[in-house]
Amino acid sequence: MKLSKKLMAALNKQINLEMHAAYTYKGMEQYFREEGYPQYAHFFNEHTKEELKHAGDFKTFIEEVDGHVEFMTLEGVPTEYASPKAALEAAMDHEKMISASIISILEIAIEEKHYAAENFLRTYVDEQVEEEDLFRSVMDAMKHAGEKGAAHFNLGQILKHEHEED
Ligand SMILES: [Fe+2]
């Protein structure tokens, strides 16, 4: 099930995007830590691990179909945001960008009739539905608590939900 150059390049780029997501969430963790929102900092630290796992899954898939893995340059990420709400909106936008990227790779796999890649990528379409839903829950939690209340808000339930999916 050899990968075409185009499909392999797209999958390698996705490793980079997942690593970039991990780094971005590490930056958000730092922002929330410095602003005094330990629960949110903890959430983003946990989510960094999730993104590293995603990068690992793409790497493993490329290996399993006898492709070649590339680790591309990682860009720097912010550790400052205009507000806690702005940081969460940026996280949501990032997830939407990841979803769009996965769908564009899935379209290549379908076009090339690479069914193994198609199956793998479809599991990631489902994963992204969960990711966007999770970030919406975190945004709702902040909306209901207000930015000041959110500093003490217990995100435990949301984190528990995330862990159950691991
Ligand atoms: Fe991801």
Backbone and ligand atoms as CSV (ligand in chain L), in Angstrom:
chain,resi,resn,atom,element,x,y,z
A,1,MET,N,N,0.852,-1.210,0.000
A,1,MET,CA,C,0.000,0.000,0.000
A,1,MET,C,C,0.874,1.242,0.000
A,2,LYS,N,N,1.693,1.320,-1.003
A,2,LYS,CA,C,2.650,2.424,-1.100
A,2,LYS,C,C,1.927,3.780,-1.183
A,3,LEU,N,N,2.523,4.758,-0.509
A,3,LEU,CA,C,1.946,6.104,-0.547
A,3,LEU,C,C,2.494,6.855,-1.755
A,4,SER,N,N,1.644,7.642,-2.392
A,4,SER,CA,C,2.148,8.533,-3.446
A,4,SER,C,C,2.966,9.630,-2.756
A,5,LYS,N,N,3.770,10.318,-3.548
A,5,LYS,CA,C,4.570,11.433,-2.978
A,5,LYS,C,C,3.655,12.483,-2.375
A,6,LYS,N,N,2.550,12.744,-3.083
A,6,LYS,CA,C,1.617,13.785,-2.651
A,6,LYS,C,C,0.967,13.429,-1.297
A,7,LEU,N,N,0.531,12.165,-1.185
A,7,LEU,CA,C,-0.125,11.727,0.047
A,7,LEU,C,C,0.879,11.668,1.212
A,8,MET,N,N,2.094,11.191,0.910
A,8,MET,CA,C,3.118,11.106,1.956
A,8,MET,C,C,3.500,12.508,2.451
A,9,ALA,N,N,3.604,13.464,1.527
A,9,ALA,CA,C,3.946,14.841,1.916
A,9,ALA,C,C,2.838,15.424,2.799
A,10,ALA,N,N,1.584,15.146,2.428
A,10,ALA,CA,C,0.455,15.684,3.202
A,10,ALA,C,C,0.430,15.072,4.608
A,11,LEU,N,N,0.713,13.771,4.701
A,11,LEU,CA,C,0.722,13.107,6.023
A,11,LEU,C,C,1.883,13.622,6.875
A,12,ASN,N,N,3.031,13.841,6.243
A,12,ASN,CA,C,4.171,14.402,6.984
A,12,ASN,C,C,3.876,15.812,7.472
A,13,LYS,N,N,3.181,16.583,6.632
A,13,LYS,CA,C,2.817,17.944,7.039
A,13,LYS,C,C,1.871,17.886,8.249
A,14,GLN,N,N,1.025,16.857,8.275
A,14,GLN,CA,C,0.100,16.722,9.400
A,14,GLN,C,C,0.840,16.418,10.705
A,15,ILE,N,N,1.938,15.659,10.628
A,15,ILE,CA,C,2.758,15.430,11.839
A,15,ILE,C,C,3.195,16.793,12.374
A,16,ASN,N,N,3.652,17.639,11.454
A,16,ASN,CA,C,4.118,18.964,11.858
A,16,ASN,C,C,2.982,19.791,12.466
A,17,LEU,N,N,1.786,19.707,11.859
A,17,LEU,CA,C,0.646,20.473,12.383
A,17,LEU,C,C,0.252,20.002,13.789
A,18,GLU,N,N,0.322,18.688,14.013
A,18,GLU,CA,C,-0.022,18.155,15.340
A,18,GLU,C,C,1.043,18.569,16.371
A,19,MET,N,N,2.315,18.554,15.950
A,19,MET,CA,C,3.389,19.018,16.835
A,19,MET,C,C,3.213,20.512,17.124
A,20,HIS,N,N,2.825,21.246,16.074
A,20,HIS,CA,C,2.587,22.684,16.240
A,20,HIS,C,C,1.414,22.931,17.190
A,21,ALA,N,N,0.386,22.074,17.099
A,21,ALA,CA,C,-0.755,22.179,18.023
A,21,ALA,C,C,-0.263,21.955,19.461
A,22,ALA,N,N,0.583,20.917,19.629
A,22,ALA,CA,C,1.121,20.630,20.969
A,22,ALA,C,C,1.876,21.849,21.513
A,23,TYR,N,N,2.687,22.434,20.658
A,23,TYR,CA,C,3.503,23.593,21.059
A,23,TYR,C,C,2.606,24.804,21.353
A,24,THR,N,N,1.585,24.994,20.513
A,24,THR,CA,C,0.632,26.093,20.709
A,24,THR,C,C,-0.071,25.950,22.059
A,25,TYR,N,N,-0.492,24.712,22.395
A,25,TYR,CA,C,-1.194,24.502,23.658
A,25,TYR,C,C,-0.246,24.640,24.844
A,26,LYS,N,N,1.011,24.318,24.630
A,26,LYS,CA,C,2.018,24.547,25.673
A,26,LYS,C,C,2.139,26.061,25.926
A,27,GLY,N,N,2.086,26.848,24.854
A,27,GLY,CA,C,2.109,28.312,24.973
A,27,GLY,C,C,0.882,28.820,25.716
A,28,MET,N,N,-0.270,28.205,25.433
A,28,MET,CA,C,-1.505,28.602,26.117
A,28,MET,C,C,-1.447,28.201,27.591
A,29,GLU,N,N,-0.898,27.027,27.855
A,29,GLU,CA,C,-0.712,26.591,29.254
A,29,GLU,C,C,0.080,27.665,30.003
A,30,GLN,N,N,1.160,28.119,29.377
A,30,GLN,CA,C,2.023,29.115,29.998
A,30,GLN,C,C,1.264,30.416,30.261
A,31,TYR,N,N,0.477,30.836,29.258
A,31,TYR,CA,C,-0.327,32.055,29.404
A,31,TYR,C,C,-1.262,31.922,30.615
A,32,PHE,N,N,-2.007,30.816,30.680
A,32,PHE,CA,C,-2.971,30.643,31.778
A,32,PHE,C,C,-2.259,30.520,33.125
A,33,ARG,N,N,-1.096,29.893,33.132
A,33,ARG,CA,C,-0.319,29.768,34.361
A,33,ARG,C,C,0.093,31.161,34.866
A,34,GLU,N,N,0.610,31.967,33.938
A,34,GLU,CA,C,1.092,33.302,34.331
A,34,GLU,C,C,-0.053,34.222,34.723
A,35,GLU,N,N,-1.240,33.981,34.154
A,35,GLU,CA,C,-2.402,34.824,34.463
A,35,GLU,C,C,-3.144,34.340,35.719
A,36,GLY,N,N,-2.737,33.200,36.276
A,36,GLY,CA,C,-3.378,32.696,37.496
A,36,GLY,C,C,-4.640,31.880,37.254
A,37,TYR,N,N,-4.637,31.083,36.202
A,37,TYR,CA,C,-5.760,30.177,35.916
A,37,TYR,C,C,-5.234,28.736,35.904
A,38,PRO,N,N,-4.939,28.193,37.095
A,38,PRO,CA,C,-4.279,26.877,37.133
A,38,PRO,C,C,-5.088,25.751,36.486
A,39,GLN,N,N,-6.405,25.817,36.595
A,39,GLN,CA,C,-7.231,24.742,36.005
A,39,GLN,C,C,-7.095,24.725,34.482
A,40,TYR,N,N,-7.087,25.920,33.916
A,40,TYR,CA,C,-6.959,26.013,32.458
A,40,TYR,C,C,-5.542,25.650,32.019
A,41,ALA,N,N,-4.566,26.053,32.830
A,41,ALA,CA,C,-3.173,25.677,32.534
A,41,ALA,C,C,-3.055,24.157,32.526
A,42,HIS,N,N,-3.680,23.512,33.504
A,42,HIS,CA,C,-3.650,22.049,33.594
A,42,HIS,C,C,-4.325,21.425,32.372
A,43,PHE,N,N,-5.466,21.975,31.997
A,43,PHE,CA,C,-6.179,21.472,30.817
A,43,PHE,C,C,-5.272,21.518,29.585
A,44,PHE,N,N,-4.604,22.654,29.381
A,44,PHE,CA,C,-3.764,22.779,28.173
A,44,PHE,C,C,-2.517,21.896,28.252
A,45,ASN,N,N,-2.025,21.681,29.457
A,45,ASN,CA,C,-0.892,20.752,29.581
A,45,ASN,C,C,-1.329,19.336,29.197
A,46,GLU,N,N,-2.511,18.937,29.678
A,46,GLU,CA,C,-3.039,17.608,29.323
A,46,GLU,C,C,-3.266,17.520,27.817
A,47,HIS,N,N,-3.768,18.612,27.251
A,47,HIS,CA,C,-4.092,18.562,25.823
A,47,HIS,C,C,-2.845,18.562,24.943
A,48,THR,N,N,-1.764,19.103,25.473
A,48,THR,CA,C,-0.488,19.027,24.758
A,48,THR,C,C,-0.117,17.557,24.533
A,49,LYS,N,N,-0.339,16.742,25.583
A,49,LYS,CA,C,-0.003,15.308,25.487
A,49,LYS,C,C,-0.863,14.627,24.423
A,50,GLU,N,N,-2.124,15.044,24.355
A,50,GLU,CA,C,-3.055,14.494,23.360
A,50,GLU,C,C,-2.539,14.781,21.935
A,51,GLU,N,N,-2.062,16.007,21.739
A,51,GLU,CA,C,-1.577,16.383,20.395
A,51,GLU,C,C,-0.287,15.627,20.051
A,52,LEU,N,N,0.558,15.397,21.036
A,52,LEU,CA,C,1.781,14.607,20.787
A,52,LEU,C,C,1.402,13.184,20.378
A,53,LYS,N,N,0.325,12.679,20.981
A,53,LYS,CA,C,-0.164,11.343,20.634
A,53,LYS,C,C,-0.657,11.350,19.172
A,54,HIS,N,N,-1.351,12.413,18.792
A,54,HIS,CA,C,-1.829,12.501,17.391
A,54,HIS,C,C,-0.643,12.498,16.428
A,55,ALA,N,N,0.375,13.294,16.734
A,55,ALA,CA,C,1.573,13.342,15.871
A,55,ALA,C,C,2.171,11.938,15.756
A,56,GLY,N,N,2.214,11.227,16.888
A,56,GLY,CA,C,2.744,9.863,16.920
A,56,GLY,C,C,1.917,8.914,16.056
A,57,ASP,N,N,0.604,9.076,16.082
A,57,ASP,CA,C,-0.275,8.214,15.267
A,57,ASP,C,C,-0.001,8.412,13.769
A,58,PHE,N,N,0.187,9.644,13.359
A,58,PHE,CA,C,0.469,9.902,11.936
A,58,PHE,C,C,1.837,9.322,11.555
A,59,LYS,N,N,2.799,9.486,12.453
A,59,LYS,CA,C,4.140,8.941,12.214
A,59,LYS,C,C,4.056,7.413,12.055
A,60,THR,N,N,3.349,6.776,12.980
A,60,THR,CA,C,3.216,5.307,12.940
A,60,THR,C,C,2.520,4.852,11.660
A,61,PHE,N,N,1.482,5.584,11.261
A,61,PHE,CA,C,0.780,5.181,10.031
A,61,PHE,C,C,1.727,5.224,8.825
A,62,ILE,N,N,2.499,6.297,8.713
A,62,ILE,CA,C,3.450,6.412,7.586
A,62,ILE,C,C,4.436,5.237,7.620
A,63,GLU,N,N,4.918,4.917,8.829
A,63,GLU,CA,C,5.851,3.780,8.964
A,63,GLU,C,C,5.199,2.471,8.529
A,64,GLU,N,N,3.948,2.290,8.950
A,64,GLU,CA,C,3.260,1.012,8.682
A,64,GLU,C,C,3.010,0.764,7.203
A,65,VAL,N,N,2.916,1.848,6.426
A,65,VAL,CA,C,2.734,1.636,4.976
A,65,VAL,C,C,4.071,1.858,4.256
A,66,ASP,N,N,5.147,1.704,5.022
A,66,ASP,CA,C,6.503,1.715,4.475
A,66,ASP,C,C,6.892,3.045,3.827
A,67,GLY,N,N,6.388,4.133,4.442
A,67,GLY,CA,C,6.741,5.462,3.937
A,67,GLY,C,C,7.947,6.025,4.665
A,68,HIS,N,N,8.293,7.239,4.327
A,68,HIS,CA,C,9.417,7.911,4.969
A,68,HIS,C,C,8.904,9.099,5.788
A,69,VAL,N,N,9.311,9.126,7.079
A,69,VAL,CA,C,8.857,10.181,7.993
A,69,VAL,C,C,9.779,11.387,7.929
A,70,GLU,N,N,9.160,12.568,7.908
A,70,GLU,CA,C,9.937,13.817,7.926
A,70,GLU,C,C,9.513,14.652,9.130
A,71,PHE,N,N,10.476,15.230,9.818
A,71,PHE,CA,C,10.185,16.173,10.895
A,71,PHE,C,C,10.560,17.568,10.423
A,72,MET,N,N,9.538,18.373,10.167
A,72,MET,CA,C,9.773,19.711,9.615
A,72,MET,C,C,9.972,20.740,10.734
A,73,THR,N,N,10.347,21.927,10.318
A,73,THR,CA,C,10.604,23.017,11.282
A,73,THR,C,C,9.344,23.410,12.044
A,74,LEU,N,N,9.495,23.619,13.339
A,74,LEU,CA,C,8.385,24.110,14.157
A,74,LEU,C,C,8.520,25.619,14.343
A,75,GLU,N,N,7.436,26.329,14.083
A,75,GLU,CA,C,7.456,27.783,14.296
A,75,GLU,C,C,7.228,28.100,15.768
A,76,GLY,N,N,7.695,29.271,16.172
A,76,GLY,CA,C,7.442,29.735,17.540
A,76,GLY,C,C,5.954,29.970,17.764
A,77,VAL,N,N,5.539,29.976,19.037
A,77,VAL,CA,C,4.125,30.164,19.373
A,77,VAL,C,C,3.976,31.234,20.454
A,78,PRO,N,N,2.816,31.893,20.515
A,78,PRO,CA,C,2.626,32.913,21.553
A,78,PRO,C,C,2.476,32.316,22.954
A,79,THR,N,N,2.915,33.089,23.954
A,79,THR,CA,C,2.607,32.761,25.351
A,79,THR,C,C,1.809,33.922,25.959
A,80,GLU,N,N,1.352,34.795,25.068
A,80,GLU,CA,C,0.537,35.938,25.511
A,80,GLU,C,C,-0.692,36.041,24.626
A,81,TYR,N,N,-1.821,36.352,25.248
A,81,TYR,CA,C,-3.069,36.565,24.515
A,81,TYR,C,C,-3.761,37.784,25.094
A,82,ALA,N,N,-4.674,38.377,24.316
A,82,ALA,CA,C,-5.350,39.596,24.764
A,82,ALA,C,C,-6.198,39.331,26.007
A,83,SER,N,N,-6.762,38.142,26.120
A,83,SER,CA,C,-7.615,37.786,27.258
A,83,SER,C,C,-7.740,36.270,27.303
A,84,PRO,N,N,-8.194,35.713,28.439
A,84,PRO,CA,C,-8.430,34.261,28.489
A,84,PRO,C,C,-9.387,33.803,27.386
A,85,LYS,N,N,-10.422,34.609,27.154
A,85,LYS,CA,C,-11.398,34.267,26.112
A,85,LYS,C,C,-10.711,34.228,24.747
A,86,ALA,N,N,-9.840,35.192,24.496
A,86,ALA,CA,C,-9.125,35.248,23.207
A,86,ALA,C,C,-8.233,34.015,23.036
A,87,ALA,N,N,-7.629,33.550,24.127
A,87,ALA,CA,C,-6.780,32.348,24.048
A,87,ALA,C,C,-7.623,31.139,23.668
A,88,LEU,N,N,-8.811,31.022,24.293
A,88,LEU,CA,C,-9.684,29.873,23.989
A,88,LEU,C,C,-10.200,29.941,22.556
A,89,GLU,N,N,-10.491,31.164,22.103
A,89,GLU,CA,C,-10.946,31.311,20.707
A,89,GLU,C,C,-9.839,30.901,19.743
A,90,ALA,N,N,-8.601,31.251,20.097
A,90,ALA,CA,C,-7.457,30.870,19.244
A,90,ALA,C,C,-7.296,29.349,19.223
A,91,ALA,N,N,-7.542,28.700,20.367
A,91,ALA,CA,C,-7.451,27.230,20.435
A,91,ALA,C,C,-8.519,26.604,19.544
A,92,MET,N,N,-9.717,27.153,19.606
A,92,MET,CA,C,-10.830,26.642,18.786
A,92,MET,C,C,-10.513,26.818,17.300
A,93,ASP,N,N,-10.009,27.990,16.949
A,93,ASP,CA,C,-9.644,28.250,15.539
A,93,ASP,C,C,-8.582,27.253,15.090
A,94,HIS,N,N,-7.634,26.958,15.989
A,94,HIS,CA,C,-6.567,26.019,15.665
A,94,HIS,C,C,-7.142,24.636,15.384
A,95,GLU,N,N,-8.088,24.207,16.210
A,95,GLU,CA,C,-8.714,22.892,15.997
A,95,GLU,C,C,-9.471,22.857,14.669
A,96,LYS,N,N,-10.139,23.956,14.331
A,96,LYS,CA,C,-10.880,24.002,13.057
A,96,LYS,C,C,-9.913,23.907,11.877
A,97,MET,N,N,-8.740,24.534,12.022
A,97,MET,CA,C,-7.714,24.467,10.973
A,97,MET,C,C,-7.218,23.026,10.827
A,98,ILE,N,N,-7.013,22.345,11.960
A,98,ILE,CA,C,-6.569,20.936,11.941
A,98,ILE,C,C,-7.639,20.067,11.268
A,99,SER,N,N,-8.903,20.312,11.603
A,99,SER,CA,C,-9.997,19.538,10.992
A,99,SER,C,C,-9.978,19.718,9.478
A,100,ALA,N,N,-9.834,20.958,9.023
A,100,ALA,CA,C,-9.822,21.240,7.575
A,100,ALA,C,C,-8.643,20.540,6.911
A,101,SER,N,N,-7.505,20.522,7.591
A,101,SER,CA,C,-6.315,19.879,7.035
A,101,SER,C,C,-6.547,18.373,6.887
A,102,ILE,N,N,-7.127,17.740,7.908
A,102,ILE,CA,C,-7.382,16.288,7.861
A,102,ILE,C,C,-8.352,15.962,6.728
A,103,ILE,N,N,-9.366,16.790,6.576
A,103,ILE,CA,C,-10.325,16.545,5.492
A,103,ILE,C,C,-9.640,16.690,4.131
A,104,SER,N,N,-8.746,17.651,4.000
A,104,SER,CA,C,-8.058,17.813,2.704
A,104,SER,C,C,-7.145,16.610,2.409
A,105,ILE,N,N,-6.543,16.019,3.433
A,105,ILE,CA,C,-5.718,14.811,3.198
A,105,ILE,C,C,-6.629,13.625,2.878
A,106,LEU,N,N,-7.756,13.539,3.571
A,106,LEU,CA,C,-8.721,12.461,3.294
A,106,LEU,C,C,-9.168,12.537,1.825
A,107,GLU,N,N,-9.389,13.744,1.342
A,107,GLU,CA,C,-9.802,13.903,-0.062
A,107,GLU,C,C,-8.729,13.387,-1.024
A,108,ILE,N,N,-7.453,13.589,-0.676
A,108,ILE,CA,C,-6.362,13.053,-1.518
A,108,ILE,C,C,-6.419,11.522,-1.486
A,109,ALA,N,N,-6.579,10.950,-0.272
A,109,ALA,CA,C,-6.616,9.482,-0.134
A,109,ALA,C,C,-7.766,8.887,-0.941
A,110,ILE,N,N,-8.917,9.543,-0.906
A,110,ILE,CA,C,-10.090,9.053,-1.654
A,110,ILE,C,C,-9.810,9.127,-3.162
A,111,GLU,N,N,-9.274,10.270,-3.575
A,111,GLU,CA,C,-8.962,10.485,-4.995
A,111,GLU,C,C,-7.972,9.419,-5.485
A,112,GLU,N,N,-7.006,9.063,-4.635
A,112,GLU,CA,C,-5.972,8.096,-5.043
A,112,GLU,C,C,-6.373,6.649,-4.726
A,113,LYS,N,N,-7.565,6.481,-4.180
A,113,LYS,CA,C,-8.061,5.149,-3.788
A,113,LYS,C,C,-7.086,4.424,-2.847
A,114,HIS,N,N,-6.494,5.186,-1.928
A,114,HIS,CA,C,-5.632,4.573,-0.908
A,114,HIS,C,C,-6.527,4.285,0.295
A,115,TYR,N,N,-7.111,3.081,0.304
A,115,TYR,CA,C,-8.150,2.776,1.292
A,115,TYR,C,C,-7.612,2.719,2.718
A,116,ALA,N,N,-6.370,2.267,2.895
A,116,ALA,CA,C,-5.795,2.210,4.250
A,116,ALA,C,C,-5.674,3.625,4.815
A,117,ALA,N,N,-5.184,4.549,3.986
A,117,ALA,CA,C,-5.066,5.944,4.438
A,117,ALA,C,C,-6.455,6.525,4.680
A,118,GLU,N,N,-7.387,6.153,3.809
A,118,GLU,CA,C,-8.757,6.658,3.967
A,118,GLU,C,C,-9.326,6.220,5.319
A,119,ASN,N,N,-9.183,4.930,5.645
A,119,ASN,CA,C,-9.695,4.425,6.929
A,119,ASN,C,C,-9.039,5.136,8.103
A,120,PHE,N,N,-7.717,5.268,8.043
A,120,PHE,CA,C,-6.982,5.939,9.116
A,120,PHE,C,C,-7.486,7.381,9.280
A,121,LEU,N,N,-7.598,8.081,8.163
A,121,LEU,CA,C,-7.991,9.500,8.227
A,121,LEU,C,C,-9.428,9.675,8.699
A,122,ARG,N,N,-10.289,8.725,8.356
A,122,ARG,CA,C,-11.680,8.839,8.823
A,122,ARG,C,C,-11.753,8.755,10.351
A,123,THR,N,N,-10.857,7.957,10.976
A,123,THR,CA,C,-10.868,7.917,12.447
A,123,THR,C,C,-10.484,9.306,12.992
A,124,TYR,N,N,-9.676,10.019,12.217
A,124,TYR,CA,C,-9.272,11.371,12.638
A,124,TYR,C,C,-10.345,12.417,12.375
A,125,VAL,N,N,-11.246,12.151,11.427
A,125,VAL,CA,C,-12.403,13.038,11.249
A,125,VAL,C,C,-13.254,12.937,12.518
A,126,ASP,N,N,-13.458,11.701,13.001
A,126,ASP,CA,C,-14.217,11.491,14.251
A,126,ASP,C,C,-13.503,12.158,15.428
A,127,GLU,N,N,-12.193,11.993,15.488
A,127,GLU,CA,C,-11.394,12.592,16.558
A,127,GLU,C,C,-11.599,14.111,16.585
A,128,GLN,N,N,-11.621,14.718,15.406
A,128,GLN,CA,C,-11.764,16.182,15.344
A,128,GLN,C,C,-13.154,16.640,15.769
A,129,VAL,N,N,-14.179,15.813,15.526
A,129,VAL,CA,C,-15.523,16.153,16.025
A,129,VAL,C,C,-15.446,16.240,17.550
A,130,GLU,N,N,-14.751,15.265,18.169
A,130,GLU,CA,C,-14.595,15.261,19.634
A,130,GLU,C,C,-13.765,16.445,20.118
A,131,GLU,N,N,-12.699,16.755,19.381
A,131,GLU,CA,C,-11.822,17.867,19.776
A,131,GLU,C,C,-12.580,19.191,19.756
A,132,GLU,N,N,-13.320,19.431,18.679
A,132,GLU,CA,C,-14.057,20.701,18.590
A,132,GLU,C,C,-15.130,20.770,19.684
A,133,ASP,N,N,-15.770,19.635,19.957
A,133,ASP,CA,C,-16.796,19.584,21.000
A,133,ASP,C,C,-16.178,19.881,22.375
A,134,LEU,N,N,-14.991,19.297,22.621
A,134,LEU,CA,C,-14.291,19.516,23.886
A,134,LEU,C,C,-13.951,20.999,24.072
A,135,PHE,N,N,-13.390,21.619,23.024
A,135,PHE,CA,C,-13.006,23.030,23.151
A,135,PHE,C,C,-14.224,23.935,23.304
A,136,ARG,N,N,-15.340,23.545,22.669
A,136,ARG,CA,C,-16.588,24.293,22.867
A,136,ARG,C,C,-17.011,24.205,24.331
A,137,SER,N,N,-16.855,23.019,24.946
A,137,SER,CA,C,-17.211,22.848,26.363
A,137,SER,C,C,-16.351,23.729,27.256
A,138,VAL,N,N,-15.063,23.812,26.928
A,138,VAL,CA,C,-14.155,24.644,27.728
A,138,VAL,C,C,-14.533,26.119,27.580
A,139,MET,N,N,-14.888,26.523,26.349
A,139,MET,CA,C,-15.314,27.910,26.130
A,139,MET,C,C,-16.612,28.206,26.882
A,140,ASP,N,N,-17.534,27.247,26.875
A,140,ASP,CA,C,-18.802,27.421,27.601
A,140,ASP,C,C,-18.551,27.555,29.098
A,141,ALA,N,N,-17.607,26.730,29.604
A,141,ALA,CA,C,-17.290,26.780,31.038
A,141,ALA,C,C,-16.810,28.178,31.413
A,142,MET,N,N,-15.973,28.765,30.562
A,142,MET,CA,C,-15.474,30.111,30.864
A,142,MET,C,C,-16.577,31.148,30.713
A,143,LYS,N,N,-17.414,30.955,29.715
A,143,LYS,CA,C,-18.509,31.902,29.495
A,143,LYS,C,C,-19.427,31.920,30.720
A,144,HIS,N,N,-19.757,30.751,31.240
A,144,HIS,CA,C,-20.690,30.679,32.369
A,144,HIS,C,C,-20.056,31.175,33.661
A,145,ALA,N,N,-18.775,30.907,33.840
A,145,ALA,CA,C,-18.111,31.335,35.079
A,145,ALA,C,C,-17.697,32.808,34.995
A,146,GLY,N,N,-17.571,33.351,33.786
A,146,GLY,CA,C,-17.007,34.691,33.603
A,146,GLY,C,C,-15.501,34.596,33.730
A,147,GLU,N,N,-14.767,35.546,33.150
A,147,GLU,CA,C,-13.306,35.414,33.162
A,147,GLU,C,C,-12.747,35.409,34.585
A,148,LYS,N,N,-13.356,36.207,35.486
A,148,LYS,CA,C,-12.843,36.245,36.875
A,148,LYS,C,C,-13.163,34.937,37.589
A,149,GLY,N,N,-14.407,34.487,37.463
A,149,GLY,CA,C,-14.830,33.240,38.109
A,149,GLY,C,C,-14.073,32.052,37.569
A,150,ALA,N,N,-13.693,32.118,36.296
A,150,ALA,CA,C,-13.018,30.991,35.639
A,150,ALA,C,C,-11.682,30.662,36.294
A,151,ALA,N,N,-11.095,31.665,36.957
A,151,ALA,CA,C,-9.802,31.437,37.617
A,151,ALA,C,C,-9.939,30.345,38.672
A,152,HIS,N,N,-11.159,30.194,39.223
A,152,HIS,CA,C,-11.373,29.186,40.274
A,152,HIS,C,C,-12.320,28.079,39.827
A,153,PHE,N,N,-12.711,28.151,38.575
A,153,PHE,CA,C,-13.697,27.187,38.068
A,153,PHE,C,C,-13.083,25.798,37.999
A,154,ASN,N,N,-13.899,24.805,38.402
A,154,ASN,CA,C,-13.402,23.429,38.373
A,154,ASN,C,C,-13.658,22.805,36.993
A,155,LEU,N,N,-12.586,22.637,36.250
A,155,LEU,CA,C,-12.702,22.033,34.923
A,155,LEU,C,C,-12.643,20.507,35.006
A,156,GLY,N,N,-12.696,19.980,36.223
A,156,GLY,CA,C,-12.512,18.546,36.445
A,156,GLY,C,C,-13.398,17.657,35.594
A,157,GLN,N,N,-14.675,18.024,35.477
A,157,GLN,CA,C,-15.610,17.196,34.714
A,157,GLN,C,C,-15.194,17.104,33.255
A,158,ILE,N,N,-14.788,18.244,32.722
A,158,ILE,CA,C,-14.384,18.274,31.315
A,158,ILE,C,C,-13.108,17.449,31.123
A,159,LEU,N,N,-12.185,17.578,32.064
A,159,LEU,CA,C,-10.935,16.811,31.966
A,159,LEU,C,C,-11.209,15.326,32.101
A,160,LYS,N,N,-12.155,14.979,32.976
A,160,LYS,CA,C,-12.515,13.572,33.179
A,160,LYS,C,C,-13.034,13.022,31.854
A,161,HIS,N,N,-13.903,13.788,31.211
A,161,HIS,CA,C,-14.482,13.403,29.908
A,161,HIS,C,C,-13.359,13.163,28.901
A,162,GLU,N,N,-12.359,14.053,28.928
A,162,GLU,CA,C,-11.256,13.914,27.970
A,162,GLU,C,C,-10.464,12.630,28.256
A,163,HIS,N,N,-10.213,12.358,29.536
A,163,HIS,CA,C,-9.428,11.181,29.881
A,163,HIS,C,C,-10.123,9.880,29.512
A,164,GLU,N,N,-11.454,9.913,29.608
A,164,GLU,CA,C,-12.221,8.714,29.269
A,164,GLU,C,C,-12.032,8.342,27.799
A,165,GLU,N,N,-11.726,9.364,26.997
A,165,GLU,CA,C,-11.587,9.105,25.557
A,165,GLU,C,C,-10.199,8.609,25.187
A,166,ASP,N,N,-9.272,8.708,26.120
A,166,ASP,CA,C,-7.894,8.297,25.808
A,166,ASP,C,C,-7.800,6.784,25.609
L,1,LIG,FE,FE,-4.702,16.851,17.145
